[in-house]
Amino acid sequence: MRRAGWLLLGGGLFLCLATFAGWVWLNAFACGMIPTGCKGFRLRWEDSEALSLFIPPFVVGGILIATGLALRIGHRSPRR
């Protein structure tokens, strides 16, 4: 169980970071596609079409992190 906790924790963290990096890349790509040029890059949180694709993996990553933490905390050996 100890290894499973680390795997879930690392996998969830990787999934959350990859999802966030994909969100930043998509916004930067959209900014670069504007023919008039970009006047400052910012994340468009109001874009519900793109967020509908990025929120589920982020939530799954959060669940994996929480499960990994629960396994790590739940299976600690007591100190004597």
GIURQUI-V595277 format. One record per residue. N is the residue number from 0. RES is the residue in one small letter. PSI is psi in degrees with one decimal (none if undefined). D_CENTER is the distance of its C-alpha to the mean C-alpha in Angstrom with 1 decimal. Layout:
<<N RES PSI D_CENTER> <N RES PSI D_CENTER>>
//
This chain:
<<0 m -27.9 23.7> <1 r -42.8 22.9> <2 r -36.7 21.4> <3 a -39.2 19.4> <4 g -44.6 17.8> <5 w -40.4 16.8> <6 l -43.3 15.5> <7 l -41.5 13.4> <8 l -48.4 12.1> <9 g -40.9 11.5> <10 g -41.7 10.1> <11 g -40.7 7.5> <12 l -42.9 6.6> <13 f -42.9 7.0> <14 l -41.8 5.0> <15 c -44.0 1.5> <16 l -39.9 4.3> <17 a -38.2 5.8> <18 t -43.9 4.5> <19 f -40.0 5.2> <20 a -38.3 8.1> <21 g -37.5 9.2> <22 w -43.6 9.5> <23 v -42.6 11.5> <24 w -43.1 13.4> <25 l -41.7 14.4> <26 n -38.8 15.6> <27 a -38.7 17.5> <28 f -43.8 18.9> <29 a -37.1 20.1> <30 c -38.6 21.6> <31 g -19.6 23.4> <32 m -8.7 24.8> <33 i 124.1 26.8> <34 p -28.0 30.4> <35 t -5.0 31.4> <36 g 162.1 28.8> <37 c 135.2 26.0> <38 k 64.8 27.1> <39 g 128.6 24.0> <40 f 131.0 20.4> <41 r 152.7 18.3> <42 l 129.7 15.2> <43 r 92.4 16.6> <44 w -15.6 14.9> <45 e -1.8 18.0> <46 d 90.6 17.4> <47 s -26.2 17.0> <48 e -44.5 17.5> <49 a -38.1 14.5> <50 l -28.5 12.3> <51 s -21.5 13.7> <52 l -26.0 12.0> <53 f -23.1 8.5> <54 i -45.1 8.5> <55 p -46.0 9.4> <56 p -29.9 6.8> <57 f -40.5 4.2> <58 v -42.8 7.5> <59 v -40.4 8.4> <60 g -41.1 5.8> <61 g -38.6 7.3> <62 i -40.7 10.6> <63 l -40.9 10.6> <64 i -45.4 10.2> <65 a -39.8 12.9> <66 t -42.0 15.0> <67 g -41.6 14.9> <68 l -40.2 16.0> <69 a -40.4 18.6> <70 l -40.7 20.0> <71 r -42.8 20.3> <72 i -38.6 21.9> <73 g -24.1 24.0> <74 h 31.5 25.6> <75 r 141.7 26.7> <76 s 139.4 30.4> <77 p 144.1 32.7> <78 r 143.1 34.3> <79 r none 38.1>>
//
